[in-house]
Amino acid sequence: MRNQAVEKYCNEWIVNITDITDKARKIDACIANGDLDTAYNLLPVEKPYHFGE
């Protein structure tokens, strides 16, 4: 990215930043212990982004 895209990215497109370090560590620990179901359930729900609708 460059020029106007960088400005928009920094000043408009980023609307929120959330620290998920603790959650990532929990997921990693679950995976290390073989508890994949719990790890999967800790992941955020992904929603499709409908571009142009």
C-alpha positions in Angstrom: 0.0 0.0 0.0 1.1 3.5 -0.5 0.0 7.1 -0.7 -3.8 7.6 -0.1 -4.3 3.9 0.8 -1.9 4.2 3.7 -3.7 7.3 5.0 -7.1 5.6 4.8 -5.8 2.4 6.4 -4.3 4.3 9.3 -7.0 7.0 9.8 -10.3 5.4 8.6 -10.2 1.6 8.0 -8.8 0.6 11.4 -11.7 1.2 13.8 -10.7 -1.0 16.7 -7.7 -2.8 18.0 -8.1 -5.6 20.6 -5.4 -7.3 22.5 -6.1 -11.1 22.2 -2.8 -12.3 23.7 -4.4 -14.1 26.6 -6.9 -15.8 24.4 -4.2 -16.9 22.0 -2.2 -18.3 24.9 -5.3 -20.3 26.1 -5.8 -21.6 22.6 -2.2 -22.6 22.3 -2.3 -24.4 25.7 -5.4 -26.3 24.6 -3.8 -27.4 21.4 -0.6 -28.4 23.3 -2.8 -30.6 25.6 -4.7 -32.1 22.7 -7.9 -30.4 23.7 -8.8 -29.3 20.2 -12.6 -28.9 20.8 -12.0 -26.3 23.5 -9.4 -24.6 21.3 -11.8 -24.5 18.5 -14.6 -23.1 20.7 -12.3 -20.2 21.8 -11.8 -19.0 18.3 -13.9 -16.0 17.2 -16.9 -16.5 15.0 -16.0 -15.5 11.4 -18.7 -13.6 9.5 -18.6 -13.3 5.8 -18.0 -9.8 4.5 -20.3 -9.0 1.6 -18.4 -6.6 -0.5 -20.5 -4.1 -2.5 -23.9 -5.1 -1.2 
